[in-house]
Amino acid sequence: MHIEKNICDNIMGTIMNVKGKTKDTIKTWLDLQEMNIRPELHPIQKGEKIEVPTACYTLSPEDKHKLCLFLKNLKVPDGFSSNISQCVNLKDHRIFELKSHDCHVLLQHLLPLALPGMLSKEVCEPLIESSLIFCILGSKELRIDNLKHIEAQIPITLCKLEKIFPPSFFDVMVHLPIHLATEAKIAGPIHYRWMYPVERWLYFLKSFIDNRACPEGCIAEGYIANECMTLCSRYLHRIDTKFNQPERNYDGGLKQSNGGLSLLCQPGKTLGAKTPFELEADELEQAHIYILKNCDEFLPYLEYGELFHNFSLLAQHEEMVQEDPSLSSIEIVEICCGPQTRSHVFGFGGGVKPKDLKGGSSSKAELLSALRSTRDDNKFLNEENKSLNAENKSLNDHLSTLEDEMKEIMKMKELFAAQQSHVPPTISPVSTE
């Protein structure tokens, strides 16, 4: 791990030309001139000033900005690495305060993605080979044939680097990887021997130190107290302890469906304040089609949708609901009418920000436009409700008319029966309801 950090610091400091960390200095140029090698890097005396041509391994200001922007906007899975974006200064084009694990991730995974296109092929090739060598050495499973290939490849890669970088680049740490393959064949995978678990444990012990005058006593007392609390917490089942507390990224669990759509019961935990954002027309259509195809309530109707293309699926479901509203619930009717184009987005873990998804802040005109579009989207539902209310009213009037006619028919029937039997008619009471 320390070898990776030193090599990564040498590479980043040299290609970024960081003052105090670069190996490409005035002393290096004079050494090259004295050894009569690399004439393209010899300093040129112009009066009282000394000029040096730009080396092939040095990034231009535009490429430095691209590299810093790449690391600044980087989003990685939780637990993959620390937030490297906090170590990037876009204004000064600096990358600072990288820890050992940050250099481990940067050297093995990020540099092979960022450097191609910024540096020439002759410079990128040995750097990418170095990254692949460390990736294989740091894997959980090692194969003897791979280790033999790496053992023969490391000297070749170092020779390629010596043709590019100045002699001051090659300190003791840069030459140590030549022994790592042999060490891995003898001792096994490196993750059983590196210092990351030890450093995490030392960091845990340092958290017990309250009195810096007596660090050993603080660590001893804190460790005993932690053991006692661990023992007691095993008997406290109704209290949140480190054995039953939720995980750091606990999303709240699966929601119970209260008659709504099953697709909307997926777990999720939001972070930060909500920010309005609007989807484009094609994005909105893709999201709508995804909901229709992945919602359990629509499974009986998908056989009809397979006869048509995706672009006609929305109109088809809408026509089905309009022809027979009893086929679906209110939620299905709302989905067939189409989602609103404007919604609110919350922040999520892993460094994702709402503005990363769509634009920046919204102006007043955009908000007013969004309100109008939302009103237009709900216009269909309002018209449907009005038509249903009108139909219900006309149906109630028709039923009351039929009841009155039936009452008149019953009275006429009783009068006719009384005349035939010469019995005084008995008129049934008429309800006034």
C-alpha positions in Angstrom: 0.0 0.0 0.0 2.9 2.4 0.7 4.5 1.5 -2.6 1.2 2.3 -4.4 1.0 5.7 -2.6 4.6 6.7 -3.4 4.3 5.7 -7.0 0.9 7.4 -7.4 2.3 10.6 -5.8 5.3 10.5 -8.2 3.1 10.1 -11.2 0.4 12.7 -10.2 3.0 15.2 -9.1 5.0 14.9 -12.3 2.2 14.9 -14.9 0.4 17.7 -13.0 3.6 19.6 -12.5 2.8 20.2 -8.8 5.3 22.5 -7.1 7.3 20.6 -4.5 6.1 17.2 -5.6 7.1 17.0 -9.3 10.3 15.2 -10.2 10.8 17.5 -13.2 12.8 20.3 -11.7 15.7 22.6 -12.7 18.2 20.2 -11.1 16.8 17.4 -13.2 17.2 19.4 -16.4 20.8 20.2 -15.5 21.5 16.5 -14.7 20.2 15.5 -18.1 22.4 18.1 -19.8 25.4 17.0 -17.9 24.8 13.3 -18.7 24.1 14.3 -22.3 20.8 12.4 -22.6 17.3 13.5 -23.5 18.4 16.6 -25.5 14.7 17.6 -25.9 14.6 18.4 -22.2 17.8 20.4 -21.9 17.4 23.9 -20.6 18.0 26.8 -23.1 19.7 29.9 -21.9 18.1 33.1 -23.3 19.8 36.1 -21.7 19.2 35.9 -18.0 16.3 33.5 -18.3 16.3 29.7 -18.7 13.6 28.1 -20.8 12.8 24.4 -20.9 10.6 22.8 -23.5 7.4 21.1 -22.3 8.0 17.4 -21.6 5.8 14.8 -23.2 4.6 13.6 -19.8 3.3 17.0 -18.6 -0.3 17.8 -19.0 -1.4 21.1 -20.6 -3.6 23.5 -18.6 -6.7 22.3 -20.5 -5.9 18.6 -19.8 -5.2 19.4 -16.1 -8.7 21.0 -16.0 -10.2 17.9 -17.6 -8.5 15.6 -15.2 -9.6 17.6 -12.2 -13.1 17.9 -13.5 -13.2 14.1 -14.0 -12.3 13.5 -10.4 -14.5 16.3 -9.2 -17.6 14.8 -10.8 -16.7 11.2 -10.0 -19.5 9.1 -8.5 -18.6 5.7 -7.1 -20.5 3.0 -5.2 -20.7 3.4 -1.4 -17.7 2.0 0.3 -15.6 1.8 -2.9 -13.5 4.8 -1.9 -13.6 8.0 0.0 -15.0 11.2 -1.5 -12.1 12.1 -3.8 -13.9 15.1 -5.1 -13.2 16.9 -1.8 -9.5 16.6 -2.6 -9.7 18.4 -6.0 -9.3 22.2 -6.5 -10.6 23.1 -9.9 -9.4 26.7 -9.6 -5.8 25.9 -9.0 -5.8 22.5 -10.8 -4.5 20.7 -7.7 -5.2 17.3 -6.2 -4.2 17.3 -2.5 -4.4 15.3 0.7 -4.9 11.9 -0.9 -4.8 9.0 1.6 -3.2 5.6 1.0 -6.5 4.0 -0.1 -7.3 7.0 -2.3 -4.0 6.5 -4.2 -4.8 2.8 -4.3 -8.1 3.5 -6.1 -6.6 6.3 -8.3 -3.7 4.2 -9.5 -5.6 1.0 -10.2 -8.9 2.2 -11.5 -9.1 5.9 -12.3 -5.9 6.8 -14.1 -6.3 4.1 -16.9 -9.7 5.8 -17.6 -8.6 9.4 -17.4 -5.2 9.6 -19.1 -5.9 8.2 -22.6 -6.5 11.1 -24.9 -4.6 13.5 -22.7 -1.1 12.0 -23.1 0.5 10.3 -26.0 0.4 6.5 -26.5 4.0 6.1 -25.6 3.4 7.7 -22.2 0.0 6.1 -21.5 1.0 2.5 -22.3 3.6 2.0 -19.5 1.3 3.8 -17.0 -1.6 1.6 -17.8 0.6 -1.5 -17.6 1.6 -0.4 -14.1 -2.0 -0.1 -13.1 -2.8 -3.5 -14.5 0.1 -5.0 -12.6 -1.1 -3.6 -9.3 -4.6 -4.7 -10.0 -3.5 -8.3 -10.5 -1.3 -8.2 -7.4 -4.1 -6.8 -5.3 -6.8 -9.3 -6.4 -8.3 -11.8 -4.0 -7.3 -14.8 -6.1 -3.8 -15.3 -7.5 -2.8 -17.6 -10.3 0.8 -18.9 -10.6 0.9 -18.4 -14.4 -0.3 -14.8 -14.0 2.4 -14.1 -11.4 5.1 -15.5 -13.6 3.9 -13.3 -16.5 3.9 -10.2 -14.2 7.3 -11.1 -12.8 8.7 -11.0 -16.4 6.6 -7.9 -17.3 7.6 -5.6 -14.4 11.2 -5.0 -15.6 10.0 -4.3 -19.1 7.5 -1.7 -17.8 10.1 0.0 -15.7 12.4 0.2 -18.7 9.6 1.9 -20.6 9.1 4.4 -17.8 12.8 5.1 -17.7 12.7 6.1 -21.4 10.0 8.7 -20.6 10.4 10.1 -17.1 13.6 11.8 -15.8 16.1 9.9 -13.6 14.9 11.7 -10.4 11.5 10.0 -10.9 13.0 6.6 -10.0 13.5 6.4 -6.3 13.6 3.3 -4.1 9.8 2.9 -4.0 9.5 2.9 -7.8 12.0 -0.1 -8.1 10.4 -2.1 -5.3 7.5 -3.5 -7.4 10.0 -5.8 -9.1 9.9 -8.0 -6.0 6.2 -8.0 -5.4 5.3 -10.9 -7.7 7.9 -13.1 -6.1 6.6 -12.1 -2.7 3.0 -12.9 -3.7 4.1 -16.4 -4.9 5.6 -17.1 -1.4 3.2 -15.3 0.9 -0.1 -15.5 -1.0 -2.7 -12.7 -1.7 -1.6 -9.3 -0.5 -4.9 -8.3 1.2 -3.9 -10.6 4.1 -0.7 -8.7 4.6 -1.4 -5.0 3.9 -1.8 -2.3 6.5 -5.4 -1.1 5.9 -7.0 -3.3 8.7 -4.2 -2.4 11.1 -4.6 1.3 10.4 -8.4 1.1 10.9 -7.8 -0.6 14.3 -5.3 2.0 15.3 -7.7 4.7 14.4 -10.3 3.0 16.6 -7.9 2.9 19.5 -6.9 6.5 19.1 -10.6 7.5 19.5 -10.3 6.5 23.2 -7.6 9.1 23.9 -9.1 12.0 25.9 -5.9 13.0 27.8 -2.9 13.2 25.5 -0.6 13.2 28.6 -1.6 9.6 29.3 -2.5 7.9 26.0 -1.8 4.4 27.1 -4.1 4.7 30.1 -6.9 6.2 28.1 -6.7 3.4 25.5 -6.8 0.8 28.3 -9.7 2.3 30.1 -11.6 2.9 26.9 -11.1 -0.6 25.7 -12.4 -2.1 29.0 -15.4 0.2 28.9 -16.1 -0.8 25.3 -15.9 -4.5 26.3 -18.4 -4.0 29.2 -20.8 -2.1 27.0 -20.6 -4.8 24.3 -21.4 -7.5 27.0 -24.4 -5.5 28.3 -25.8 -4.7 24.9 -26.3 -8.4 24.2 -29.1 -8.5 26.7 -30.8 -5.2 25.6 -33.1 -6.4 22.8 -35.4 -3.4 22.8 -32.7 -0.7 22.6 -30.7 0.1 19.5 -27.2 -1.3 20.0 -24.3 -2.0 17.6 -25.7 -5.5 17.1 -29.2 -4.5 16.1 -29.0 -1.0 14.9 -29.9 -0.2 11.2 -27.2 -0.1 8.6 -25.6 3.1 7.6 -27.5 3.1 4.3 -30.8 1.7 5.6 -33.5 2.8 3.2 -36.5 2.2 5.5 -37.5 -1.2 4.3 -40.3 -2.2 1.9 -43.4 -0.1 2.1 -46.8 -1.8 2.6 -49.1 -1.3 -0.4 -52.4 0.5 0.6 -54.2 -0.3 -2.7 -51.6 1.7 -4.8 -49.3 0.5 -7.4 -46.7 -2.1 -6.4 -44.0 -0.3 -8.4 -44.3 2.7 -6.1 -43.7 0.6 -3.0 -40.0 0.2 -3.6 -37.7 1.2 -0.7 -35.7 4.4 -0.9 -34.3 7.0 1.4 -33.8 10.6 0.3 -31.2 13.1 1.6 -31.2 16.9 1.6 -33.8 19.3 0.4 -35.9 18.7 -2.7 -35.1 20.5 -5.9 -37.5 20.9 -8.8 -36.5 19.4 -12.1 -38.2 18.7 -15.4 -37.8 15.7 -17.8 -37.4 16.0 -21.5 -40.2 14.6 -23.7 -38.2 11.4 -24.7 -37.1 10.8 -21.1 -40.7 11.2 -19.9 -41.9 8.7 -22.5 -39.2 6.2 -21.6 -40.1 6.5 -17.9 -43.8 6.1 -18.6 -43.3 3.0 -20.8 -41.0 1.5 -18.1 -43.7 1.8 -15.5 -46.4 0.3 -17.7 -44.1 -2.7 -18.5 -42.9 -3.3 -15.0 -46.1 -2.8 -13.0 -47.9 -6.0 -11.8 -51.3 -4.4 -12.3 -50.7 -4.2 -16.1 -49.6 -7.8 -16.6 -53.1 -9.0 -17.9 -53.0 -6.2 -20.5 -49.5 -6.7 -21.8 -50.6 -9.3 -24.3 -52.5 -6.6 -26.1 -49.5 -4.3 -26.0 -47.2 -6.8 -27.6 -49.0 -6.4 -30.9 -47.9 -2.8 -31.1 -44.7 -0.8 -30.8 -43.6 0.9 -27.6 -44.5 4.3 -28.9 -48.2 3.3 -29.3 -48.4 1.5 -26.0 -49.4 4.7 -24.1 -52.2 5.6 -26.4 -53.4 2.0 -26.5 -53.7 1.7 -22.7 -55.5 5.1 -22.6 -58.1 3.9 -25.1 -58.6 0.6 -23.2 -59.4 2.5 -20.0 -61.7 5.0 -21.8 -63.7 2.1 -23.3 -64.0 0.1 -20.1 -63.2 2.1 -17.0 -63.9 -0.9 -14.8 -60.7 -2.6 -16.0 -58.4 -0.6 -13.8 -58.2 1.3 -10.6 -57.8 5.0 -10.1 -54.0 4.7 -10.0 -54.0 3.0 -13.4 -56.2 5.7 -14.9 -53.8 8.3 -13.7 -50.8 6.5 -15.1 -52.5 6.1 -18.5 -53.2 9.8 -18.5 -49.5 10.3 -18.3 -47.1 11.5 -15.6 -46.4 15.1 -14.8 -43.3 16.4 -16.5 -42.2 18.3 -13.4 -41.3 16.7 -10.1 -39.0 17.1 -7.1 -35.6 15.4 -6.8 -33.9 14.7 -3.5 -30.2 14.1 -3.0 -28.8 10.6 -2.6 -25.7 9.1 -1.1 -22.4 8.6 -2.9 -21.9 12.3 -3.8 -24.9 12.5 -6.2 -26.5 16.0 -6.2 -29.9 17.0 -7.7 -28.2 19.4 -10.2 -26.2 16.4 -11.5 -29.4 15.0 -12.9 -30.8 18.0 -14.6 -29.5 21.6 -14.9 -29.2 24.1 -12.0 -31.7 26.3 -10.2 -35.0 27.2 -11.8 -36.1 30.7 -12.6 -39.5 32.2 -11.8 -40.6 31.9 -15.5 -39.7 28.2 -15.5 -41.7 27.6 -12.4 -44.7 29.3 -13.8 -44.4 27.3 -17.0 -44.2 24.1 -15.0 -47.4 25.0 -13.1 -49.2 25.6 -16.4 -48.0 22.3 -17.8 -49.1 20.5 -14.6 -52.5 22.1 -14.9 -52.8 21.0 -18.5 -51.7 17.4 -17.5 -54.6 17.3 -15.0 -57.1 18.7 -17.4 -58.0 15.2 -18.7 -58.8 14.0 -15.2 -61.0 17.1 -14.5 -63.0 16.6 -17.7 -63.5 12.9 -16.9 -64.7 13.7 -13.4 -67.2 16.3 -14.8 -68.5 13.9 -17.4 -69.0 11.2 -14.7 -70.8 13.5 -12.4 -73.1 14.6 -15.3 -73.8 10.9 -16.2 -74.6 10.1 -12.5 -77.0 13.0 -12.3 -78.9 12.0 -15.4 -79.1 8.4 -14.3 -80.5 9.5 -10.9 -83.2 11.6 -12.7 -84.1 8.7 -15.0 -84.4 6.3 -12.0 -86.7 8.7 -10.2 -88.9 9.0 -13.3 -89.2 5.3 -13.6 -90.2 5.0 -9.9 -93.0 7.6 -10.5 -94.3 5.7 -13.5 -94.3 2.4 -11.7 -96.3 3.9 -8.9 -99.0 5.2 -11.3 -99.2 1.8 -13.0 -99.8 0.1 -9.6 -102.6 2.5 -8.7 -104.3 1.9 -12.1 -104.0 -1.8 -11.6 -105.7 -1.6 -8.1 -108.5 0.5 -9.5 -109.2 -1.9 -12.3 -109.2 -4.9 -10.0 -111.7 -3.1 -7.6 -114.1 -2.3 -10.5 -114.1 -5.9 -11.6 -115.0 -7.3 -8.1 -117.3 -4.4 -7.1 -115.2 -3.9 -4.0 -114.3 -0.4 -2.9 -110.8 0.2 -4.0 -108.0 0.2 -1.5 -105.4 2.7 -2.6 -101.9 1.8 -1.4 -100.0 4.6 0.3 -97.7 6.5 -2.0 -94.2 7.1 -0.7 -93.1 10.7 -0.9 -89.5 9.8 -1.2 
